[in-house]
């Protein structure tokens, strides 16, 4: 068993410490605060542009949500392809030239 023998003359200062000064001046602090406040707007912009994922969904549900969205997009694409006009209809409407219609096999 070890005992610590500390001299009674060593005492922790009981006077309050001086307030710590910031190493940044007031203008720099204001500039940084403004940049931080603008940052949230940029985050929403990145979410809108599909650069960042929307984090309003619980992390446990994010993968399921992405799978659901992908399946819905695939269903919409398949529906659009099944119901697109035939090349002959596009020629009648003047959208395609008869030379542009591929020969059917």
C-alpha distances in whole Angstrom, upper triangle without the diagonal:
4,7,10,13,16,19,22,24,23,25,26,30,31,35,36,36,40,41,41,44,45,46,49,52,54,57,55,53,56,57,54,54,57,57,54,56,59,57,57,61,61,58,61,64,62,61,65,66,64,61,58,58,58,55,56,56,53,51,52,55,56,57,59,61,62,63,65,66,67,69,71,72,73,75,77,78,79,81,83,84,85,87,88,92,94,95,99,98,96,100,102,100,100,96,97,100,101,100,97,97,95,98,97,96
4,7,10,13,16,18,21,20,22,23,27,28,32,33,33,37,38,38,41,43,43,47,50,51,54,52,50,53,55,51,52,55,55,52,55,57,55,56,59,59,57,60,62,61,61,64,65,63,60,58,57,58,54,56,56,53,51,52,55,56,57,59,61,61,63,65,66,67,69,71,72,73,75,77,78,79,81,82,83,85,87,88,92,93,95,98,97,96,99,101,99,99,96,96,99,101,100,96,96,95,97,96,96
4,6,9,13,15,18,17,18,20,24,25,29,30,31,34,36,36,40,41,42,46,49,50,53,51,49,52,54,51,51,55,54,52,54,57,55,55,59,59,57,60,63,61,61,65,65,64,61,58,58,58,55,56,56,53,52,53,56,57,58,60,62,62,64,66,67,68,70,72,73,74,77,78,79,81,82,83,85,87,88,89,93,95,96,100,99,97,100,102,100,100,97,97,100,102,101,97,98,96,99,98,98
4,6,10,12,15,13,15,17,20,22,26,27,28,31,33,33,36,38,39,43,45,47,50,48,46,50,51,48,48,52,52,49,52,55,53,53,57,57,55,58,61,59,59,63,64,62,60,57,57,57,54,55,55,53,51,52,56,56,58,60,61,62,64,66,67,68,70,71,72,74,76,77,78,80,82,83,84,86,88,88,92,94,95,99,98,96,99,101,99,99,95,96,99,101,100,96,97,96,98,97,97
4,7,9,12,11,14,16,19,21,25,27,27,31,33,33,37,39,40,43,46,48,51,49,47,51,52,49,50,54,53,51,53,56,55,55,59,59,58,61,63,62,62,65,66,65,62,59,60,60,56,58,58,55,54,55,59,59,61,63,64,65,67,69,70,71,73,74,75,77,79,80,81,83,85,86,87,89,91,91,95,97,98,101,100,99,102,104,101,102,98,99,102,104,103,99,99,98,101,100,100
4,6,9,8,10,12,16,18,21,23,24,27,30,30,33,36,37,40,43,44,48,46,44,48,49,47,47,51,51,49,51,54,52,53,57,57,56,59,61,60,60,64,64,63,61,58,58,58,55,56,57,54,53,55,58,58,60,62,63,64,66,68,68,70,72,73,74,76,78,79,80,82,84,84,86,88,89,90,93,96,97,100,99,97,100,102,100,100,96,97,100,102,101,98,98,97,100,99,100
4,5,6,9,12,15,17,20,23,23,27,30,30,33,36,37,41,43,45,48,46,45,48,50,48,48,52,52,50,52,55,54,55,58,59,57,60,63,62,62,66,66,65,63,60,61,61,57,59,59,57,56,58,61,61,63,65,66,66,69,71,71,72,75,76,77,78,81,81,82,85,86,87,88,91,92,92,96,98,99,103,101,99,103,105,102,102,98,99,102,105,104,100,101,100,103,102,102
4,5,7,11,13,15,18,21,22,25,28,29,33,35,37,40,42,44,47,46,44,48,50,47,47,51,52,50,52,55,54,55,58,59,58,60,63,62,62,66,67,66,63,60,61,61,57,58,60,57,56,58,61,61,63,66,66,67,69,71,71,73,75,76,77,79,81,82,83,85,87,87,89,91,92,93,96,99,100,103,102,100,103,105,102,102,99,100,103,105,105,101,101,101,104,103,103
4,6,10,12,14,16,19,20,23,27,27,31,34,35,38,40,42,45,44,43,46,48,46,46,50,50,49,51,54,53,54,57,58,57,60,62,61,62,65,66,65,63,60,61,61,57,59,60,58,57,59,62,62,64,66,67,67,70,72,72,73,76,77,77,79,81,82,83,85,87,87,89,91,93,93,96,99,99,103,102,100,103,105,102,102,98,99,102,105,104,100,101,100,103,103,103
4,7,9,12,15,17,18,21,24,24,28,30,32,35,37,39,42,41,39,43,45,43,43,47,47,45,47,50,49,50,54,54,53,56,58,58,58,62,63,62,59,56,57,57,54,55,56,54,53,55,58,58,60,63,63,64,66,68,68,69,72,73,73,76,78,78,79,82,83,84,85,88,89,89,92,95,96,99,98,96,99,101,98,98,95,96,99,101,100,97,97,97,100,99,100
4,6,8,11,14,15,18,21,22,25,28,30,33,35,37,40,39,37,40,43,40,40,44,45,43,45,48,47,48,52,52,51,54,56,56,56,59,61,60,57,54,55,55,52,53,54,52,51,53,56,56,58,61,61,62,64,66,66,68,70,71,72,74,76,76,77,80,81,82,83,86,87,87,91,93,94,97,96,94,97,99,96,96,93,94,97,99,99,95,96,95,98,98,98
4,6,9,11,12,15,18,19,22,25,27,30,32,33,37,36,34,37,39,37,37,41,41,39,41,44,43,44,48,48,47,50,53,52,53,56,57,56,54,51,52,51,48,49,51,49,48,50,53,53,55,58,58,58,61,63,63,64,67,68,68,70,73,73,74,76,78,78,80,82,83,84,87,89,90,94,92,90,94,95,93,93,89,90,93,96,95,92,92,92,95,94,95
4,6,8,9,12,15,17,20,23,25,28,30,31,35,34,32,35,37,35,35,39,40,38,40,43,43,44,47,48,47,50,52,52,52,55,57,56,54,51,52,51,48,49,51,49,49,51,54,54,56,58,58,59,62,63,63,65,68,68,68,71,73,73,74,77,78,78,80,83,84,84,87,90,90,94,92,90,93,95,92,92,89,90,93,96,95,92,92,92,95,95,96
4,6,9,12,15,17,20,24,26,29,30,31,35,34,32,35,37,36,35,39,40,38,40,43,43,43,47,48,47,49,52,52,52,55,57,56,54,51,52,51,48,49,50,49,49,51,53,53,56,58,58,59,62,63,63,65,67,68,68,71,73,73,74,77,78,78,80,83,83,84,87,90,91,94,92,90,93,95,92,92,89,90,93,96,96,92,93,92,95,95,96
4,6,9,12,15,18,21,24,26,27,28,32,32,29,32,35,33,33,37,38,36,38,41,41,42,45,46,46,48,50,50,51,54,56,55,53,50,51,51,48,48,50,49,49,51,54,53,56,58,58,59,62,63,63,64,67,68,68,70,72,72,74,76,77,78,80,82,83,83,86,89,90,93,91,89,92,94,91,91,88,89,92,95,95,91,92,92,95,95,96
4,7,9,12,15,18,21,23,24,25,29,28,26,29,31,30,29,33,34,33,34,37,37,38,41,42,42,44,47,47,48,51,52,52,50,47,48,47,44,45,47,46,46,48,51,50,53,55,55,55,59,60,59,61,64,64,64,67,69,69,70,73,74,74,76,79,79,79,82,85,86,89,88,86,89,90,87,87,84,86,89,91,91,87,88,88,91,91,92
4,6,8,12,15,17,20,21,22,26,25,23,26,29,27,27,31,32,30,32,35,35,36,39,40,40,43,45,45,46,49,50,50,47,45,46,45,43,43,46,44,44,47,49,49,51,54,53,54,57,58,58,59,62,63,63,65,67,67,68,71,72,72,74,77,77,77,81,83,84,87,86,83,87,88,85,85,82,83,86,89,89,85,86,86,89,89,90
4,6,9,12,15,17,18,19,23,23,21,24,26,25,25,29,30,29,30,34,34,35,38,39,39,41,43,44,45,47,49,49,46,44,45,45,42,43,46,45,45,48,50,49,52,54,53,54,57,58,57,59,62,62,62,65,67,67,68,71,72,72,74,76,77,76,80,82,83,86,85,82,85,87,84,84,80,82,85,88,87,84,85,85,88,88,89
4,6,9,13,15,15,16,20,20,17,20,23,22,21,25,26,25,27,30,30,31,34,35,35,38,40,40,41,44,45,45,43,41,42,41,39,40,42,42,42,45,47,46,49,51,50,51,54,55,54,56,59,59,59,62,64,63,64,67,68,68,70,73,73,73,76,79,79,83,81,79,82,83,80,80,77,78,81,84,84,80,81,81,85,85,86
4,7,9,12,13,15,18,17,15,19,21,19,20,23,24,23,25,28,28,30,32,33,33,36,38,38,39,42,43,43,41,38,40,40,37,38,41,40,40,43,45,44,47,49,48,48,52,53,52,54,57,57,57,59,62,61,62,65,66,66,68,71,71,71,74,77,77,80,79,76,79,81,78,78,75,76,79,82,81,78,79,79,82,82,83
4,6,9,10,11,15,14,13,16,18,17,18,21,22,22,24,26,27,28,31,32,32,35,36,37,38,41,41,42,40,38,40,39,37,39,41,41,41,44,46,44,47,50,48,48,52,53,52,53,57,57,56,59,61,61,61,65,66,65,67,70,70,70,73,75,76,79,77,75,78,80,76,76,73,74,77,80,80,76,77,78,81,81,82
4,5,7,9,12,11,9,13,15,14,14,18,18,18,20,23,23,25,28,28,29,32,33,33,35,37,38,39,36,34,36,36,34,36,38,38,38,41,43,41,44,47,45,45,49,50,49,50,53,53,53,56,58,57,58,61,62,62,63,66,67,66,69,72,72,75,74,71,74,76,73,72,69,71,73,76,76,72,74,74,77,77,79
4,7,10,12,10,10,13,14,13,15,18,18,18,21,23,23,26,28,28,29,32,33,33,35,37,37,38,35,34,36,36,35,37,39,39,38,42,44,42,44,47,46,45,49,50,49,50,54,54,53,55,58,57,58,61,62,61,63,66,67,66,69,71,71,75,73,71,73,75,72,72,68,70,72,75,75,71,73,73,76,76,78
4,7,8,6,6,10,11,10,12,15,15,16,18,20,20,23,25,25,26,29,30,30,32,35,35,36,33,32,34,34,33,35,38,38,37,41,42,40,43,46,44,44,47,49,47,48,52,52,51,53,56,55,55,59,60,59,61,64,64,63,66,69,69,72,71,68,71,72,69,69,65,67,70,73,72,68,70,70,74,74,76
4,6,5,6,9,10,11,12,15,16,17,19,20,21,24,26,26,28,30,31,31,34,36,36,37,35,34,36,36,35,36,40,40,40,43,45,42,45,48,46,46,49,50,49,50,54,53,52,55,57,56,57,60,61,60,62,65,65,64,67,70,70,73,71,68,71,73,70,69,66,68,70,73,73,69,71,71,75,76,77
4,5,5,6,9,10,11,12,14,15,17,18,20,22,24,25,26,29,29,30,33,34,35,36,34,33,35,35,34,35,38,39,39,43,43,42,44,47,45,45,49,49,47,49,52,52,51,54,56,55,56,59,60,59,61,64,64,63,66,68,69,72,70,67,70,71,68,68,65,66,69,72,72,69,70,71,74,75,76
4,5,5,6,9,10,11,12,14,15,17,18,21,22,23,25,27,27,28,31,32,33,35,32,31,34,34,33,34,38,39,39,43,43,41,44,46,44,44,48,48,46,48,51,50,49,52,55,53,54,57,58,57,59,62,62,61,63,66,66,69,67,64,67,69,65,65,62,64,66,69,69,66,67,68,72,72,74
4,5,5,6,9,10,11,12,14,15,16,19,21,21,23,25,26,26,29,31,31,32,30,29,32,32,31,32,36,36,36,40,41,39,41,44,42,41,45,46,44,45,49,48,47,50,53,51,52,55,56,55,57,60,60,59,62,64,64,67,66,63,66,67,64,64,60,62,65,68,67,64,66,66,70,70,72
4,5,5,6,9,10,11,12,14,15,18,20,20,22,24,25,26,28,30,30,32,29,28,30,30,29,30,33,34,34,38,39,37,40,42,40,40,44,44,43,44,48,47,46,49,51,50,51,54,55,54,56,59,59,59,61,64,64,68,66,63,66,68,64,64,61,63,65,68,68,65,66,66,70,70,72
4,5,5,6,9,10,11,12,14,17,18,19,21,23,23,25,27,28,29,31,29,28,30,29,29,30,33,34,34,38,39,37,40,42,40,39,43,44,42,44,47,46,45,48,50,49,50,53,54,53,55,58,58,57,60,62,63,66,64,61,64,66,62,62,59,61,64,67,66,63,65,65,69,69,71
4,6,5,6,9,10,11,12,15,16,16,19,21,21,22,25,26,27,28,26,25,28,28,27,29,32,33,33,37,38,35,38,41,38,38,42,42,40,42,45,44,43,46,48,47,47,51,52,51,53,56,55,55,57,60,60,63,61,59,61,63,60,59,56,58,61,64,63,60,62,62,66,66,68
4,5,5,6,9,10,11,13,15,15,17,19,20,21,23,25,25,27,24,23,26,25,25,26,30,30,30,34,35,32,35,38,36,35,39,40,38,39,43,42,41,44,47,45,46,49,50,49,51,54,54,54,56,59,59,63,61,58,61,63,59,59,56,58,60,63,63,59,61,61,65,65,67
4,5,5,6,9,10,12,14,15,16,18,19,20,22,24,25,26,24,23,25,24,23,25,28,29,29,33,33,31,34,37,35,35,38,39,37,39,42,41,41,44,46,45,45,49,50,49,51,54,54,53,56,59,59,62,60,58,61,62,59,59,56,58,61,64,63,60,61,62,65,65,67
4,5,5,6,9,11,12,13,15,17,17,19,21,22,23,25,23,22,24,24,23,24,28,29,30,33,34,31,34,37,34,34,38,38,36,38,41,40,39,42,44,43,44,47,48,47,49,52,52,51,53,56,57,60,58,55,58,60,56,56,53,55,58,61,61,57,59,59,63,63,65
4,5,5,6,9,10,10,12,15,15,16,19,20,21,22,20,19,22,22,22,23,26,28,28,32,32,29,32,35,32,32,35,36,34,35,39,38,37,40,42,41,41,45,46,45,47,50,50,49,51,54,54,58,56,53,56,58,55,54,51,53,56,59,58,55,56,57,60,61,62
4,5,5,7,10,10,11,14,15,15,17,19,20,21,19,18,20,20,19,20,24,25,25,29,29,27,30,32,30,30,33,34,32,34,37,37,36,39,41,40,41,44,45,44,46,49,49,48,51,54,55,58,56,54,57,58,55,55,52,53,56,59,59,55,57,57,60,61,62
4,5,6,8,10,11,12,14,15,17,18,20,21,20,18,20,19,19,19,23,24,25,29,29,27,30,32,29,29,33,34,31,33,37,36,35,38,40,39,40,43,44,43,45,48,48,47,50,53,54,57,55,53,56,57,54,54,51,53,56,59,59,55,56,57,60,60,62
4,6,5,7,9,11,11,13,15,16,17,19,18,17,19,18,18,19,23,25,25,29,29,26,29,31,29,28,32,32,30,32,35,34,33,36,38,37,37,41,42,40,43,46,45,45,47,50,51,54,52,49,52,54,51,50,47,49,52,55,55,52,53,54,57,57,59
4,5,5,6,9,10,11,13,14,15,17,15,13,16,15,16,17,20,22,22,26,26,23,26,28,26,25,29,30,28,29,33,32,31,34,36,35,36,39,40,39,41,44,44,43,46,49,50,53,51,49,52,53,50,50,47,48,52,54,54,51,52,52,56,56,57
4,5,5,7,9,10,11,13,14,15,14,12,14,13,13,14,17,19,20,24,23,21,24,26,23,23,27,27,25,27,30,30,29,32,34,33,34,37,38,37,39,42,42,42,45,48,49,52,50,47,51,52,49,49,46,48,51,54,54,50,51,51,55,55,56
4,5,5,6,9,10,11,13,14,14,13,15,13,14,15,19,21,22,26,25,22,25,27,24,24,27,27,25,27,30,29,28,31,33,31,32,36,36,35,38,41,40,40,43,45,46,49,47,45,48,49,46,46,43,45,48,51,51,48,49,49,53,53,55
4,5,5,6,9,10,10,12,11,11,13,13,14,16,19,21,22,25,24,22,24,26,23,23,26,27,24,26,29,28,27,30,32,31,31,35,35,34,36,39,39,39,41,44,45,48,46,44,47,48,45,45,42,43,46,49,49,46,47,47,51,51,53
4,5,5,6,9,10,11,9,8,10,10,11,13,16,18,18,21,21,18,21,23,20,19,23,24,21,23,26,26,25,28,30,29,29,33,34,33,35,38,38,38,41,43,44,47,46,43,47,48,45,45,42,44,47,50,49,46,46,47,50,50,52
4,5,5,6,9,10,10,9,10,9,10,11,14,17,18,21,20,17,20,22,19,18,22,22,20,22,25,24,23,26,28,26,27,31,31,31,33,36,36,35,38,41,42,45,43,41,44,46,43,43,40,42,45,48,48,44,45,45,49,48,50
4,5,5,6,9,9,9,11,11,13,15,17,20,21,24,22,19,22,24,20,19,23,23,20,22,25,24,22,26,28,26,26,30,31,29,32,35,34,34,37,39,40,43,41,39,42,44,40,41,37,39,42,45,45,41,42,43,46,46,48
4,5,5,6,5,6,8,9,12,14,16,19,19,22,21,17,19,21,19,17,21,21,19,20,23,23,21,24,26,25,25,29,30,29,31,34,34,33,36,39,39,43,41,39,42,44,41,41,37,39,42,45,44,41,42,42,45,45,47
4,5,5,6,5,6,6,9,11,13,16,16,19,17,14,16,18,15,14,18,18,15,17,20,20,18,22,24,23,23,27,28,27,29,32,32,32,35,38,38,42,40,38,41,43,40,40,37,38,42,44,44,41,41,41,44,44,46
4,5,8,8,9,9,12,13,15,18,19,22,20,17,19,20,16,15,19,19,15,17,20,19,17,21,23,21,22,25,26,25,27,30,30,29,32,35,36,39,37,35,38,40,37,37,34,36,39,42,42,38,39,39,42,42,44
4,6,8,10,11,14,16,17,21,20,23,21,18,19,21,18,16,19,19,16,17,20,19,17,20,23,21,21,25,25,24,26,29,29,28,31,34,34,38,36,34,37,39,36,36,32,34,37,40,40,36,37,37,40,40,42
4,6,7,8,12,14,15,18,17,20,18,14,16,17,15,12,16,16,13,14,17,17,15,18,20,19,19,23,24,23,25,28,28,28,31,34,34,38,36,34,37,39,37,37,33,34,38,40,40,36,37,37,40,40,41
4,7,10,12,15,16,19,17,20,19,15,16,19,17,14,17,19,16,16,20,20,18,21,24,23,22,26,27,26,28,31,32,31,34,36,37,40,39,37,40,42,39,39,36,37,40,42,42,38,39,39,42,42,43
4,7,9,12,13,15,14,17,16,13,14,17,15,13,17,18,16,16,20,20,19,22,24,24,24,27,29,28,30,33,33,33,36,39,39,43,42,40,43,45,42,42,39,40,43,45,45,41,42,41,45,44,45
4,6,9,10,12,11,14,13,9,11,13,11,10,13,15,13,14,17,18,17,20,22,22,22,25,27,27,28,31,32,32,35,38,39,42,41,39,43,44,42,42,39,40,43,45,45,41,42,41,44,44,45
4,6,7,10,10,13,12,9,12,13,11,11,14,15,13,15,18,18,17,20,22,22,23,26,27,27,29,32,32,33,36,39,40,43,42,40,44,45,42,43,40,41,45,47,47,43,43,43,46,45,47
4,5,7,8,11,10,8,12,13,11,12,16,16,15,17,20,20,20,23,25,25,26,29,30,30,32,35,35,36,39,42,44,47,45,44,47,49,46,47,43,45,48,50,50,47,47,46,49,48,50
4,7,9,12,10,9,13,14,11,13,16,16,15,18,20,20,21,24,25,25,27,29,30,30,33,35,35,36,40,42,44,47,45,44,48,49,46,47,44,46,49,51,52,48,48,48,50,49,51
4,6,8,6,6,10,10,8,11,14,13,13,16,18,18,19,22,23,23,25,28,28,29,31,33,34,35,39,41,43,46,45,43,47,48,46,47,44,45,49,51,51,47,47,47,49,48,49
4,5,5,6,10,10,10,12,15,15,16,18,20,20,22,24,25,26,28,30,31,32,34,36,37,38,42,44,46,49,48,47,50,51,49,50,47,48,52,54,54,50,50,49,52,50,51
4,5,5,8,10,10,11,14,15,16,17,19,20,22,24,25,26,28,30,31,32,34,36,37,38,42,44,46,49,48,47,50,52,50,51,47,48,52,53,53,49,49,48,51,49,50
4,6,7,8,10,11,13,14,16,17,19,20,22,23,24,26,28,29,30,32,34,35,37,38,42,44,46,49,48,47,51,52,50,51,48,49,52,54,54,50,49,48,51,49,49
4,6,5,6,9,10,11,12,14,15,16,18,20,21,23,24,26,27,29,30,32,33,35,38,41,43,46,44,44,47,49,47,48,45,46,49,51,51,47,46,46,48,46,47
4,5,5,6,9,10,11,12,14,15,17,18,20,21,23,24,26,27,29,30,32,33,37,39,41,44,43,42,45,47,45,46,42,43,47,48,48,45,44,43,46,44,45
4,5,5,6,9,10,11,12,14,15,17,18,20,21,23,24,26,27,29,31,32,35,37,39,43,42,41,44,46,44,45,42,42,46,47,47,43,42,41,44,42,42
4,5,5,6,9,10,11,12,14,15,16,18,20,21,23,24,26,27,29,30,34,36,38,42,40,40,43,45,43,44,41,42,45,46,47,43,42,41,43,41,42
4,5,5,6,9,10,11,12,14,15,17,18,20,21,23,24,26,27,29,32,35,37,40,38,38,41,43,41,42,39,40,43,45,45,41,40,40,42,40,41
4,5,5,6,9,10,11,12,14,15,17,18,20,21,23,24,26,27,31,33,35,38,37,36,39,41,39,40,37,37,41,42,42,39,38,37,40,38,39
4,6,5,6,9,10,11,12,14,15,16,18,20,21,23,24,26,30,32,34,37,36,35,38,40,38,40,36,37,40,41,41,38,37,36,38,36,37
4,5,5,6,9,10,11,12,14,15,17,18,20,21,23,24,28,30,33,36,34,34,37,39,37,38,35,36,40,41,41,38,36,36,38,36,37
4,5,5,6,9,10,11,12,14,15,17,18,20,21,22,26,29,31,34,32,31,35,36,34,36,33,34,37,38,39,35,34,34,36,35,36
4,5,5,6,9,10,11,12,14,15,17,18,20,21,25,27,29,32,31,30,34,35,33,35,31,32,35,36,37,33,32,31,34,32,33
4,5,5,6,9,10,11,12,14,15,16,18,20,24,26,28,31,30,30,33,34,33,35,31,32,35,36,37,33,32,31,33,31,32
4,5,5,6,9,10,11,12,14,15,17,18,22,24,27,30,28,28,31,33,31,33,30,30,34,35,36,32,31,31,33,31,32
4,5,5,6,9,10,11,12,14,15,16,20,22,24,28,26,25,29,30,29,30,27,28,31,32,33,29,28,28,30,29,30
4,5,5,6,9,10,11,12,14,15,19,21,23,26,25,25,28,30,28,30,27,27,30,31,32,28,27,26,28,26,27
4,5,5,6,9,10,11,12,14,18,20,23,25,24,24,28,29,28,29,26,27,30,31,32,29,27,26,28,26,27
4,6,5,6,9,10,11,12,16,18,21,24,22,22,25,26,25,27,24,25,28,29,30,27,25,25,27,26,27
4,5,5,6,9,10,10,14,16,18,22,20,20,23,25,23,25,22,22,26,27,27,24,22,22,24,23,24
4,5,5,6,9,10,14,15,18,21,20,20,23,25,24,25,22,23,26,26,27,24,22,21,23,21,22
4,5,5,6,9,12,14,17,20,18,19,22,23,22,24,22,22,26,26,27,24,22,22,24,22,24
4,6,5,6,10,12,15,18,16,16,19,20,19,21,18,19,22,23,25,21,20,20,22,21,23
4,5,5,9,10,13,16,15,15,18,20,19,20,18,18,21,21,22,19,17,17,19,17,19
4,6,9,10,13,15,15,15,19,20,19,21,19,19,22,22,23,21,18,18,19,17,19
4,6,9,12,14,12,13,17,17,16,19,17,18,21,21,23,20,18,18,20,18,20
4,7,9,12,10,10,14,15,14,16,13,14,17,18,20,17,15,16,18,16,19
4,7,8,6,7,10,11,10,13,11,11,15,15,17,15,12,14,16,15,18
4,5,5,7,9,10,11,13,11,11,13,13,15,12,10,11,12,11,15
4,5,5,6,9,10,11,9,7,10,9,11,9,6,8,10,10,14
4,5,5,6,9,10,10,8,10,8,11,10,7,10,11,11,15
4,5,5,6,9,9,9,11,11,14,13,10,13,14,14,18
4,5,5,6,5,5,8,9,12,10,9,12,14,15,19
4,5,5,6,5,6,6,9,9,8,12,13,15,19
4,5,8,8,9,9,13,13,12,15,16,17,21
4,6,8,10,11,14,14,13,17,19,19,23
4,6,7,9,12,11,12,16,18,20,23
4,7,10,12,10,11,14,17,19,22
4,6,8,6,7,11,14,16,19
4,5,5,7,11,13,16,19
4,5,6,9,10,13,17
4,6,8,10,13,16
4,6,9,12,15
4,6,9,12
4,6,9
4,6
4
